[in-house]
Amino acid sequence: MIGFAPAKINLGLFVTGKRADGFHDLQSAFWPVSWNDVLEVHRSESDGLDLRITGLTIDGNPTSNLVSRAYQVIKEGYGISGVTAHLHKVIPMGAGLGGGSSDGTCMLRLLDALFNLSLTNEEGEALAAELGSDCPFFWRAQPALVSGRGEHLKAWDFEFPADTFIVVAHPGIHIGTREAFQGVVPQPSTADFHALAATPLPEWGEILGNDFQPGIETLHPTVRQVHEMLQLQGALYSQMTGTGSACFGLFSSQESALKACKSARENGWTAHASEANR
C-alpha cells in the first residue's frame, strides 16, 4: 500500500502569545502543496516496524522519527502486528514545509487502511496530535485556518485565481525551532484571512507576513536572497514559509513559475513548482 505525504506552506504566520505550557500560540493558514514524500507499507510476519529510508538523508536514529512514532501510537492503541515500510524522502527537512509531520500522519492513514481500523477524521486528527502540533493538518491535507500550537483547524473554503502557480525554493539551510523562536516577540495579530479572496495577489503583503522571517533573514542572509529572487522573477506575492528556510512565491502562469524554478536551481537551491489549486 502506497501513500503520498504532501508538503505545506504557511500563508501568513503570526506568533500571537506564549502559553503557560511553554508553547506559543500561532495564527496561520496552511495550504497543501503537491511536493510529496512517498511511503509504502505492508504487513509483516515479524513483530514491530522494519523501516527503510531512501532519498534525502534523515539525521538521527530512524526509530525516533515520526513514521516510527506513528507506528508505535497505532500499535499501542490498536494492537496491530508487524509492518515493513519504505519511506522515500523528497521534501527538504528543516525548511518549514512540514515534511516530517506529513510523513508521520501519512503513516497513520496507511496503517488505518492496512488494518481496517476505520478511524474517523476526528480520531485520526487526535492521534496525529500525539505526534506533533502541525500533524493534524495532514490527516485531511485540505486548506485550513490554524490556531493554537497548530492543532486547532478550521476548514478554509478558498481558491486561488485560475492559473496561479506556487514555487517553493529551499537554499539547503536547516532552521531549528529553538533558533527560529529566539528572534520573535509575540504580539496580537489583526490578519483577516477571509479578506484574501477579495484582495489581488500583489496586495496580499498588506494582510500577510511571517513573524519569523526578519530574524531568520538576519541570521541567514541567503534566505533573504531566495525571497528577493522570487520577487525579481515576478512573484505576485512571496514569503518565507513556517520557520524557514524555504520561501514560496505565487506566480500568474506556469511559464513564469518554471522560470523562477530554473533561477533557483542555477543558484544551487532546490525548487518545486505546482498549480496552487489541487
C-alpha positions in Angstrom: 0.0 0.0 0.0 1.4 3.4 -1.1 0.7 6.9 0.3 1.9 10.3 -0.7 2.8 12.8 2.0 2.5 16.4 0.8 4.3 19.5 1.9 2.5 22.6 3.1 3.2 26.3 3.0 2.0 28.9 5.5 0.1 31.8 4.0 0.9 34.2 6.8 2.4 33.1 10.1 1.9 35.1 13.3 3.1 34.4 16.8 0.3 35.8 19.0 1.3 34.8 22.5 3.3 32.5 24.8 1.3 29.9 26.7 1.7 28.6 30.3 2.8 25.2 28.9 5.8 26.8 27.2 4.3 26.6 23.7 3.4 29.6 21.6 0.0 30.5 20.1 0.1 30.8 16.4 -2.2 32.1 13.7 -1.8 31.0 10.1 -3.4 29.4 7.0 -2.0 26.1 5.9 -2.0 25.2 2.2 -1.1 21.8 0.9 1.5 21.7 -1.9 1.9 18.8 -4.4 5.6 18.2 -3.4 5.4 14.7 -1.9 7.4 12.2 0.1 6.3 8.6 -0.8 5.6 5.9 1.9 4.9 2.2 1.2 3.7 -0.2 3.9 3.0 -3.9 4.0 2.1 -6.4 6.8 4.9 -8.4 8.1 5.2 -11.8 9.9 7.8 -10.2 12.1 7.0 -8.1 15.1 7.5 -4.4 15.1 8.4 -2.0 12.4 11.1 -2.6 9.7 11.6 0.9 8.2 13.9 1.6 5.2 14.6 5.2 4.2 15.9 6.3 0.8 16.2 9.7 -0.9 17.3 12.6 1.3 19.2 11.6 4.4 17.4 11.9 7.7 19.7 12.6 10.6 19.3 10.8 13.8 18.0 7.4 14.8 15.3 6.1 12.4 13.4 4.7 15.4 12.8 8.2 16.7 11.3 9.8 13.5 7.6 10.4 13.2 7.0 7.4 10.9 8.3 5.1 13.6 6.4 7.0 16.3 3.2 6.8 14.3 3.5 3.0 14.2 4.0 2.9 17.9 1.0 5.1 18.6 -1.2 2.7 16.5 0.4 -0.4 17.9 -0.2 0.7 21.5 -3.7 1.8 20.8 -4.9 -1.0 18.5 -2.5 -3.9 18.9 -1.5 -4.2 15.3 1.0 -6.7 14.1 4.4 -6.1 12.4 4.9 -3.9 9.3 7.6 -3.3 6.8 7.8 0.3 5.5 9.8 2.2 2.9 9.9 6.0 3.1 11.4 7.8 0.1 12.3 11.3 1.3 11.9 14.2 -1.2 10.7 17.2 0.9 13.6 19.1 2.4 13.9 19.0 6.2 14.2 22.0 8.5 12.6 24.0 5.7 9.2 25.0 7.2 7.4 22.6 4.8 6.1 20.1 7.4 7.6 17.1 5.6 8.3 15.1 8.8 4.8 15.8 10.2 3.3 14.8 6.9 5.2 11.6 6.8 4.1 10.6 10.3 0.5 11.4 9.5 0.6 9.5 6.2 1.8 6.5 8.2 -1.2 6.8 10.5 -3.5 6.9 7.4 -1.8 3.9 5.8 -2.0 1.8 9.0 -5.7 2.7 9.3 -6.3 1.3 5.9 -3.9 -1.6 6.1 -5.5 -2.9 9.3 -9.1 -1.8 8.6 -9.3 0.4 11.7 -12.0 2.6 10.2 -10.8 5.7 12.1 -13.0 8.8 11.9 -11.4 12.1 10.9 -11.7 13.3 14.5 -10.0 10.1 15.8 -7.2 10.4 13.1 -6.6 14.0 13.9 -6.4 13.2 17.6 -3.8 10.5 17.0 -1.9 12.9 14.8 -1.8 15.5 17.5 0.1 13.0 19.7 2.9 13.2 17.1 3.2 17.0 16.8 1.5 20.3 16.6 1.0 20.6 12.9 0.4 16.8 12.2 -3.4 17.0 12.5 -3.5 19.2 9.3 -2.0 16.4 7.2 -4.8 14.0 8.1 -7.1 15.7 5.6 -4.4 17.8 3.9 -7.0 20.4 3.0 -6.7 24.2 3.2 -7.2 25.3 6.8 -7.1 28.2 9.1 -4.8 27.3 12.0 -4.5 28.5 15.6 -3.3 27.3 19.0 0.0 25.4 18.7 -1.1 24.5 15.2 -3.6 21.8 16.3 -6.8 23.8 16.0 -8.0 23.6 12.4 -10.9 25.2 10.7 -11.7 24.3 7.1 -11.0 27.2 4.7 -13.1 27.5 1.6 -10.7 29.4 -0.6 -9.4 29.0 -4.1 -6.6 30.9 -5.8 -7.2 32.7 -9.1 -7.1 30.3 -12.1 -3.6 29.5 -13.4 -1.9 30.5 -10.2 1.3 28.5 -9.6 3.3 28.1 -6.3 7.1 28.0 -6.5 8.9 26.8 -3.4 12.7 27.4 -3.2 14.9 25.9 -0.5 18.5 27.1 0.0 19.6 24.0 1.9 19.7 25.7 5.3 18.3 23.8 8.2 16.4 26.0 10.7 15.8 24.6 14.2 12.6 25.6 16.1 14.5 27.0 19.0 16.7 29.1 16.8 13.6 30.5 15.0 11.7 31.5 18.1 14.7 33.4 19.6 14.1 36.2 17.2 10.3 36.6 17.8 8.3 38.8 20.2 4.7 37.5 20.4 2.1 40.2 19.6 -1.6 40.1 18.7 -2.5 39.7 15.0 -5.2 41.5 13.1 -4.7 39.5 9.9 -8.1 38.8 8.2 -7.5 35.7 6.1 -11.1 35.9 4.7 -10.2 39.2 3.1 -7.7 37.5 0.8 -10.5 36.3 -1.5 -11.3 39.9 -2.5 -7.7 41.1 -2.5 -5.5 41.0 -5.6 -2.4 38.8 -5.0 0.1 41.7 -5.3 -1.7 43.3 -2.3 -1.5 40.3 -0.1 1.5 41.8 1.7 -0.8 44.3 3.3 -2.6 41.4 5.1 0.0 38.6 5.4 3.5 38.2 6.7 5.7 35.9 8.7 6.9 36.9 12.1 9.9 34.6 11.9 11.2 36.0 8.6 13.0 39.2 9.7 15.0 37.3 12.4 15.8 34.3 10.1 16.9 36.6 7.3 19.3 38.4 9.7 20.8 35.1 10.9 20.8 33.6 7.4 21.1 36.2 4.6 20.7 33.5 2.0 17.0 33.3 2.9 16.6 36.9 2.0 18.3 36.2 -1.3 15.8 33.4 -2.0 12.9 35.8 -1.2 14.4 38.5 -3.4 15.0 36.1 -6.3 11.3 35.1 -6.3 10.3 38.8 -6.3 12.7 39.5 -9.1 11.3 36.6 -11.2 7.8 38.2 -10.9 6.1 36.6 -7.9 2.9 38.4 -7.2 3.4 37.6 -3.5 6.3 35.9 -1.8 7.1 34.9 1.8 9.2 32.6 3.9 7.1 29.6 5.0 7.0 28.2 8.5 10.1 28.9 10.5 12.2 28.6 7.2 14.3 28.4 5.4 12.2 27.7 2.3 10.4 30.6 0.7 7.5 30.5 -1.8 6.2 32.7 -4.5 2.8 32.9 -6.2 3.0 33.3 -10.0 0.4 34.0 -12.6 1.5 31.4 -15.2 3.3 28.1 -15.5 5.9 29.7 -17.7 6.9 32.3 -15.1 6.9 29.7 -12.3 9.2 27.4 -14.3 11.5 30.3 -15.0 11.7 31.0 -11.3 12.5 27.4 -10.6 15.3 27.5 -13.1 16.7 30.6 -11.5 16.6 28.9 -8.1 18.4 25.8 -9.3 21.0 27.9 -11.0 21.8 29.3 -7.6 22.2 25.8 -6.2 18.8 25.8 -4.4 16.2 23.1 -4.5 12.9 24.2 -6.2 9.5 22.9 -6.9 6.6 24.3 -8.9 2.9 23.2 -9.0 -0.5 24.5 -9.5 -1.9 26.3 -6.5 -5.3 24.7 -6.6 -5.2 21.0 -6.1 
